[in-house]
Amino acid sequence: MALPNLPGNSFNPNLGKTRYHKSHHFDYRNEVSMMVGEEKPGIGGELLAGQKITPKNSVFPSGEGGNLPAWVAFDRQVLCFDAYFQEAVHEKREEQYRIRNSKIYFYLEDDSIQVIEPRMKNAGVPQGTLIRRHRIPRPAPYDDTFYTVEDFNVGNEVNLYSRIFKITGCDEFTHNFLRKLGVKVNAPEAVPADPYTKYRKAMDESMQPMRPYEKYDTLKQFLDHDRHVLRFYCHWDDTDSMFGDPRQMVLHYFLADDTIEIREIIQANSGRDAAPMFLRRARLPKEVSSLRQPGEKTDRTVLNVFGPTGHGGRYILDSLKTGAVHEEFYKDSDLMIGSVVSAWGRKILLCDADDFTKEYYRTKYGINNFTPIQYKGTPQGRKAREMPPYNGFGSEEDSLCSCMGLIPKPPRRDFVKFMEKDRHGLESNVLRFLARMDTTKPIDMDRRFIISYFLSDDTILVFEPPVRNSGIIGGKFLERGRVKKPDQPPYSTRLSEYYMAPDLYVGGLVIFNNHKFLLIDADEYAFRYMEQHSDEFPQANVDRIFEKLKELSKGKTEEVKSFFMRNDPGNTGNVQYEQFRNLLMQLSENRLAEHEIMTVGRHYMLRKDDDGVDLNTLAYIIQDLLRKHNFDININKLPDGLLQADANKCGYLHPEVVMTACKALRLPVPRDLVWALMTKCEINQEGLLKYDTFLQYLDWKNCPVVAPPNFQGTLDETWKGTMASKQVQVINYQALLNDAFGFAAES
């Protein structure tokens, strides 16, 4: 029983309602009052009694995403349906109707439709686009509305401009889209057969080609195996014939067309003509037969010819192919290691194959046994080629190249090594050593030499720094070039041996043109380079030195411990380098080179923040050289050249550009000193040098540098200051005992 309409017991139907407008149904048309809004709703947009409004566009259910318009949400999304329509054919006996397949595309963004008929060869009717893309109205009496997505489903019939299209299927995207809309997609239907198409197909199958040859389609084999070649190494024993000998062959089987070619491997000085093609590429028959007459070897045989000769003549073909000549040719299945191939009567044994051929047979035929057959005899020892001895004209390499051919060629230079080891930026790739003469002459015992080894071309330069009041003129002692090792015959059939980079190390003895030099020290760059490339320099290999120390320290544990306890009474764990050097010399009994001791010392030394020559000392030496040569950088326009090279006028240049400018003006300062000065000047993060500071240190007239205290005034002393041995002073022997000797010092 319902409650009475009392206050508080009934609901207000207008509660929450915001729209109270009334649709405009009546208006005047040509001054006549009439109803113009049949499909408009009532007050507030509510439908009238019995009213049903058909949407003019496809209505998609709203999801959880954003409310995007259809032309954005469904852009580039198209429904594709397979369909056909039946077309009547009049006044033709072969066919009364024709089935024409088509595709219907429904564009979701604007409900437009496009119908396309796939083109068929020799169809005889215009095909392609049947209906261009646009919105298609429904047939009368609903011609005021357009087709929407609800009108399309598998099995439906669609009337497009009085042409009935039967939908038989759709693609996967269309099927999934309709299912998401809640539409049950029907199963695909078969397209009825076209009577005329069946008639044409039956007629083509009943016809036979009226020519004596048949065409074999080998395009697929060519496309699958083009440039695929099987290679077999063969042997032909021709010793039974007169003047015959064993011959080596290479058989190529072309998978693209089943042809075979055989090439002969002609040895040097074999006396045979240089004609490597033994068998031209062709199909190789298994049995040798006589040459066929023209027209005898055919796939089809003409049984009878009647009618006029030439145009208009007719002939009957042998459909059973009774007169065909069957000939077997070698296939890839007939070729295998150990098989014998008859190449027009010559028995060729397949002895081996390459990797591609083995993989082909392993994949296709499952063969895994590819044991090669030994067919070559034991190679005879070839006599080494002897070159004539060096005659003294030119270099040994140049004279050797003149013996290699009729046209002499210059010796080839290792260009790759030159480019890798040439000076690049601040990386000089030059190893410098300090040496003295190994002699008993008093005048030569105090002479010091700088030996520079250039890694780019293995050349050596010896320079003697000038010393005041020594009576000896300094300068170049040995021009840059390769230096031969001593005790070699001057005129030999073999190339002479030259000093290489591993031959130079601290403590080593070298002989340059009968002058003995003892290498007593090296610069920091040389030590660092040799340690970075320890596989090339055994004296700088710490692991190798540790192995030697372990062998030398066997049975001397107490002696080593007592030595460090005596020299380190405070148990600080550090000793001086000279004490450490004396210990290693006693352990090794002078079997360790000075360079090896220095390498161990550098590995365990206490590092300092600043090592090397002071900037003030280096600048004073450079200004002293410029002052002696009376070289003024302002008169020689060095600042103007650097300012012109600075296109951005930022005050910074690359060090290579600055070095090139100094070299162009012939700055009378060694190249290494210039590089050392640039490294101590201000350099930004991009590696560019502030050239104003660099020029200030070179200007000895306007910005002179005061001589440092206790300065000897010679380049020799300055070189000694840059030696790495001066930087190694204190050694941490605790870590050395653990790593090398295998025990720790007692506390």
C-alpha positions, 0 to 999 in steps of 0.5 A: 500500500503506497503512502499518501502524498503527504508533505515529507512522504513524496519525492520531488521529481525536479530535485537536481534538475537544472534544464527546464528549456522547451525544445522549439517544435513549431515554426513558420516555413514560407509563412505557414505554421508547421512542425519542424522538430519531429526528433526534438525532445520535450521539456528539459531534454526528456523524450516524449511518449513513444519518441525514439531518437536515432543518433546520426553518428556512431555512439561508443560507450564511454570508458574510464579514459579522457573524453576525447573527440572521436576524430582524435580517439579513433584517428587512423583506426579503420574497420575492414570487412570482406564482402561480395556482391552479385552482378547480373550479366545479360546476353552472354551464354557463358555466364548469367551472373558474376561474383565480385569480391570487395573490401569495405573500410569503415573509418571510425573517426567520421563514420565514412565508408570506402569500398575497394575491389581488388584487381584481378589479372585479365578481369575485363572490368574496371576494378579498384575503388568502387565507392570513394570515402564519404558518409553513405546514407541508409536506403529509403525511407531512412535516407535522412540518416547515415550508416554507423558502426552498429550496421556492420557485422559478419553475415549482414547485408549492406545496401550501398547505393542500391548494390547489396554487399554481403559481409563474409568476414573481417580482420583481427582488429575489426573482430576485437573492436566489435567484441569490445563494443559488446557485439557478437561477431558471427563466424566467417562465411564462404564466398560462393564460386563464380561460374565463369571463373570455374569455366575459365579454370577448367578450360585452361587446365584442359589445354596443353602448350602447343610447343615442343619444349616445356618451361621449368621454373627454377627461379625459387631455387635461384633466389634461395641459393644464389651465391651459395657454392659448395667447395671440395678439395679434390685429387686426380691421379694421372700417373698411369698416362704418359708424362702424367702426375698427381694433380690437385683440383678444387670442385665448385658446386653451385646450388643456384642451378646445380652446375659444377666447375673444376679448377686446377691448383697449379704449383709454382714452377710446375711447367704447366700453363697458367690455365686454372680452369679445368672444367667450365661451369656446366651440369656434369652428367654421370655417364659419358655418352656421344654428342646428341644431334640437334632436336634429339635431346628434347623433353617433348616429342612431336608425333606428327606434323600436318598442314602447311610448313611455317605459319598455319602449320599444326603438330601433335605432341607426345603427351606420354613423353615416350621419346624423351632422353633421360640423362642423370646429372650430379646433384649435391647428394652425390658429392661427399668426402671419399666419393669419386666423381667422373668428370668426362672419364677422369676419376676425381677423388673428393678429399676435403671440404670447406666449413660452409660445405660441412655445415650444409651437409650437416644441416640438410643430410645430417652427416657429421663425419667429415674426416679428410683423406690424405692425398698430399705427400710429405712436403720437401724441405724448401731451401731458404732463400739466400740474399747477397751480402750488404755492399755498403751503398745506402742502408741495408734495408734499401739494398735488400729491397733492390734484390726483391724484384727487377724494379727497386722499391724503397723500404716500407716504413711502419706508418701505423707505429709512427702515427701511434707513437708520434708526439701528441699534445703533451705526450712526447713518446720519447724516453730520456736517460742520463748516461756517463761514459764507461771509461778510465780516462779522467777527462771523460769520466765526468762527462754526462750525456742525455740519450733520447730514444724516439718510440715512433721510429726507434731512433736514438739521439745523444746530446751532451749538455755544455758545461762551463770551463770544462774544455769540451764543446757541448751539443749533439754527440750523436745525430738522430738515427738507428744505432747498430748493436756491436760485434756484428759483421759489417757485410752480412747476408742478414740484416743487422740488429739495432738497439730497441726500447727494451735494451735501454734501462737504468744500469744497462750498458750500451755501445754507440759507435765504440763508445760505451755508455752506462745509463745511470738515471732516467726522467719521470716520463720514461719510468712511467711509460715503461711501467705502463708497458711492463709487458715490453720492458721486463725491468719495469715489471713489478710482478717479475721482480717480486718473483726474483726477490722471493727466490733471492730471499730464501733462507735470509728472512732473519737477515732482512728483518734485522736490517730493517730493525737496525735502520728503523729503530722507531718502527715507523715502517719507512726507510731511506731509499739509499738504505733500501737500495743497499739491502737489495744489492746485498740480497741479489749480489748485484744480480738486480739491475738498477732499474729494477731496484728503482721500479720497486722503490717507486712502487712503495715510495711515499708520494709528495704533492709536488715533484720535479723542477721548480717553475722559477728555476725552469723560467730562469734557465729558459731566459738565460738561453734567450739572453745568450742568443739575444732573442727578444720575443717582442722583436721577433713578433711572437706575441703578435703571432699568438694573438693572430692565432687566437681567433676568438680573442679569449687569451687561450690557445692549444699547446700544439699551436703555441709550440708550432709558433715557437718552432716557426720563429726558431726559438733557441730553447730545447723543445722539452724545456718549452713543453715543461714550461707550458705544463707549469703554466695555467691550463683551463679545463679544455686543455688550452694554455693561457699564452699571456703567462707563457709569454711573460716567462719568455720575456727576459728583458721586461720580466726577468726572473731572479736566479734561485738560491744554490743554483749551479747555472748548468743545464746538466744540474737542471736535468739531474733535478728532473730525474726520477731518482731524485724524487724517490726518497722514503720507502714504505718497507712494511708493504714491501715485506708483505707483498714481495717477501711474504712476511711482516716486520716485527713490531 
